[in-house]
Amino acid sequence: MSTTENSGQGQSTHFYILTLEVPERVQASWTGELAVRPGTRRREVYD
């Protein structure tokens, strides 16, 4: 069942994992979620 069906508000939730690795120096990971409404353009999400 999608988030849109659960919430009734017409939103989608996307989960992400971002990993940065510089060999022999550093490694880090971030996780999160992003909720967007249908019809939202990619540029609108990042602005």
C-alpha positions as MATLAB code, in Angstrom:
seq = 'MSTTENSGQGQSTHFYILTLEVPERVQASWTGELAVRPGTRRREVYD';
ca = [
       0.000    0.000    0.000;
       1.475    3.370   -0.947;
       1.741    6.432    1.259;
      -0.748    8.209   -0.996;
      -3.409    5.630   -0.140;
      -2.619    5.834    3.578;
      -2.610    9.599    4.031;
      -5.437   10.607    1.728;
      -3.547   13.843    1.066;
      -2.082   12.852   -2.293;
       1.568   12.805   -1.235;
       4.347   10.360   -2.025;
       7.204    9.621    0.346;
      10.642    8.777   -0.980;
      13.343    7.357    1.278;
      17.011    7.874    0.453;
      20.500    6.893    1.587;
      23.387    9.160    0.599;
      26.932    7.865    1.046;
      30.171    9.800    0.612;
      33.474    7.971    0.576;
      36.958    9.349    0.050;
      39.309    6.336    0.060;
      41.659    6.209    3.055;
      40.215    9.473    4.438;
      36.517    9.549    5.298;
      33.242    7.726    4.863;
      29.825    9.082    5.865;
      26.197    8.177    5.224;
      22.978   10.135    5.618;
      19.413    8.864    5.446;
      16.146   10.661    5.177;
      12.760   10.914    3.584;
      11.135   13.414    1.310;
       7.366   13.855    0.927;
       6.153   15.452   -2.302;
       2.738   16.194   -3.735;
       1.726   14.787   -7.134;
       2.624   17.151   -9.947;
       5.588   18.666   -8.103;
       8.533   19.190  -10.425;
      12.039   18.136   -9.518;
      13.284   21.732   -9.489;
      10.536   22.733   -7.039;
      11.659   19.995   -4.636;
      15.297   21.149   -4.562;
      14.668   24.912   -4.517;
];
